Amino acid sequence: MDILFNLLSTLLRFYSYAIIVYILLSWFPGARESGFGQFLARITEPYLEPFRKIIPPLGMIDISPIVAILALNFAQYGIAALFKMIS
C-alpha cells in the first residue's frame, strides 16, 4: 500500500510542477509554442480549463492555476488520509 501511496503522491506533485512550469512559460514570448510548451499544454490544459471557466481573470492576472494547484494539494491530503485509514 505504501508504494501505491508514494506513487500517487509523487504523480500529483509532478503534475503541480508541470502546471507551474506551464504558467511560467507564458512570461517568455513563444515559449508555449515550443515542443515542450505544447506538451505541457496537452497535459495541463484539460485540468486547468474547468477552473478558468469558474474563476475569471483579475485584470491581466489569471489566478485559476493557483486554485487548481490548491485542489491538487487537497487531493493529495485526501489520499493520504484514505491510506492512513486503510493501513
C-alpha positions as CSV (number, residue, x, y, z in Angstrom):
1,M,0.0,0.0,0.0
2,D,2.8,2.4,0.8
3,I,4.2,2.0,-2.8
4,L,0.8,3.0,-4.3
5,F,0.5,6.0,-2.0
6,N,4.0,7.1,-2.8
7,L,3.4,6.7,-6.5
8,L,0.1,8.7,-6.4
9,S,1.7,11.4,-4.2
10,T,4.7,11.7,-6.5
11,L,2.5,11.9,-9.6
12,L,0.3,14.7,-8.0
13,R,3.5,16.6,-7.0
14,F,5.0,16.4,-10.5
15,Y,1.7,17.4,-12.1
16,S,1.7,20.5,-9.8
17,Y,5.2,21.3,-11.0
18,A,4.1,20.8,-14.6
19,I,1.3,23.4,-14.1
20,I,3.8,25.8,-12.5
21,V,6.2,25.5,-15.4
22,Y,3.4,25.8,-18.0
23,I,2.3,29.0,-16.3
24,L,5.8,30.4,-16.2
25,L,6.2,29.7,-19.9
26,S,3.6,32.5,-20.5
27,W,6.3,35.0,-19.4
28,F,8.5,34.2,-22.3
29,P,7.4,35.1,-25.8
30,G,6.9,32.0,-28.0
31,A,7.8,29.5,-25.2
32,R,4.3,27.9,-25.2
33,E,4.6,27.3,-29.0
34,S,7.7,25.2,-28.5
35,G,7.5,21.5,-28.4
36,F,7.9,21.4,-24.7
37,G,5.3,24.1,-24.2
38,Q,2.8,22.2,-26.4
39,F,3.4,19.0,-24.5
40,L,2.7,20.8,-21.2
41,A,-0.4,22.4,-22.7
42,R,-1.7,18.9,-23.7
43,I,-1.3,17.6,-20.2
44,T,-2.3,20.6,-18.1
45,E,-5.0,22.5,-20.1
46,P,-7.7,19.8,-19.7
47,Y,-7.3,20.2,-15.9
48,L,-7.0,24.0,-15.9
49,E,-9.9,24.6,-18.2
50,P,-12.7,24.0,-15.7
51,F,-11.1,26.3,-13.2
52,R,-10.7,29.0,-15.8
53,K,-14.5,28.7,-16.6
54,I,-15.3,29.3,-12.9
55,I,-12.7,31.8,-11.9
56,P,-12.5,34.9,-14.1
57,P,-9.1,36.6,-14.5
58,L,-8.4,39.7,-12.4
59,G,-7.3,42.2,-15.0
60,M,-4.3,40.6,-16.6
61,I,-3.7,38.0,-13.8
62,D,-5.2,34.5,-14.1
63,I,-5.5,33.1,-10.6
64,S,-7.2,29.9,-11.6
65,P,-3.9,27.9,-11.8
66,I,-3.3,28.7,-8.1
67,V,-6.7,27.4,-7.2
68,A,-6.0,24.3,-9.4
69,I,-2.8,23.6,-7.6
70,L,-4.5,24.0,-4.2
71,A,-7.1,21.5,-5.4
72,L,-4.3,19.1,-6.2
73,N,-2.8,19.6,-2.7
74,F,-6.2,18.9,-1.1
75,A,-6.5,15.8,-3.2
76,Q,-3.0,14.7,-2.0
77,Y,-4.1,15.3,1.6
78,G,-7.3,13.3,1.0
79,I,-5.4,10.4,-0.5
80,A,-3.0,10.5,2.5
81,A,-6.0,10.4,4.9
82,L,-7.6,7.5,3.0
83,F,-4.4,5.4,3.0
84,K,-3.9,6.2,6.7
85,M,-7.5,4.9,7.4
86,I,-6.8,1.7,5.3
87,S,-3.5,1.0,7.0
